[in-house]
Amino acid sequence: MERSSLNSLVVYRKSLALRDLSEAVAAYFAQNREILSLRKIDSFRDDLSKSLLIDADLITKELEQAALSNCPSVRMKSLAYINIMTRNILAYCNGLERDGVKEKEYLNLLRKEIRIFRISFKKWRKSLIN
């Protein structure tokens, strides 16, 4: 697969949507308004927000790597890594909720987006393995 055809993959578009939503949620909940620059972390909430940003971005990058690679072992490692990152994002949502975030509807929206992404990801993963 070529890089130009990545946008034709539904799972890739879902990963971009997940990344954008994660970025918005992280920016909203971060106490340090420079969180998008990934500089100094001042609080637990900022740490979770930064981790949320990084992992959502890594999902998209690993998805690109899996789609563009011809090597089965590289693909399998990327697929396993994406599973870990999606679980991490769910854990960050739980951490933000326990940290006292009042706007739980944003976290629920991100959780829903993760579920939608995972459904699409599982279908795509099966097509790669077969």
N, C-alpha and C positions, 0 to 999 in steps of 0.2 A: 504494500500500500504506500502511496506517496503522501507527503505532508499536505499537499493541496486537497486531497480527498478526505482529510480527517473530519471536515465539517459535515460530510455526508453521514457520518456515524451518529446515531441517536445518543449513544452513551457518551460520546465526546461533547455533544451539545449540552447534555445533562450535567457533565462535570464542569463545564463553563458556567452554567447557571448556579450550580452549587458553590463554585468559587466566588461568584459575584455576590450571592446571598451571604456567604460566610464573611466576606469582606465588609459588607454593610452591617452585619450583626456585630462583628468585632469592633468596627469603628464606633458603633452606637454605644456599646457597653464599656469600652475602654475609658478609664479615668484619665489617662495620658492621651491627649488629643493628637499626639504625634505618633500614634501606634502604627500607622501605615508606613512610617519611615523605618520601623523596626529598630529604633534606638533603645536607649536605656528603659528598663522595665521598673516601674515604681511600686506596683501592687500585684497581688495574686490575680485580680481580675485582668490586669494588663497582661500578665503572663499567659493566662488562658486565652485572651484575645489574640495575642501574638501567635500562640501555638495553633489556634484555629485558622488564622491566615496562612500560616506556613503549610499546614497539613492539607488544606483545601487546594492550595497551589500545587503541592506535590502529587495530589491525586490526578490532576490534569496532566502534569509532566510524565508521571508513570504510565498513564493511559496512552499518551502519545508514544512513549517508548515501546509499550506492548504492541500497539497497532503497527508501528513502523518496523519492528524487529522481525527478522526471519528465523532467529534462533529460539527454539522452544524453551530452553532453560531461562533465557532472559525474559521471555513472555511470562513464564510461570512465576518467576521472582517478582515481576512487576504486578501481576495479578494478586499475589499474596500480600504485597506491600499495600496495594489499594484497599484490600480488606482490613488491614491493620489501621490505615488512616481513617477509614469510615468509622470504625469502632472508636478511635481516638476522638473524632469530632463529636460523637454521641456522648462520650465521657466529658468532654469540655462543656457541653450543654448542661450536663448534670452538675459539674463543678460551678458553673456560673449561677445555676439555680440555687445551689447550696450557699453560694457566696452572698445571696440576698438580692439577686436581680428581681425587681418587681414586675418587669414586663415579660412575663413568661410566654406570652403569645408569640414573641419573636423567636424564642427558643423552640417552641413547638413548630413554628413554621420551618425552621432549619432542620428539625428532626424529620418533619414530613418530607422535605426536599432530599434528605439522606435516604429515606425509605424509597422514594421514587427513583433516585439514582441507583440504589442497590438492586432494584428489580430489573432495571435496564442493564446494569452491569452483569448480573447473573446470566441473563439471556445472551449477552455478547460473549461472555466468558465461555459458555457452552459451545457457541459457534466456533470459537478459537480452538478449543480442545478437540472438537470433532473434525 
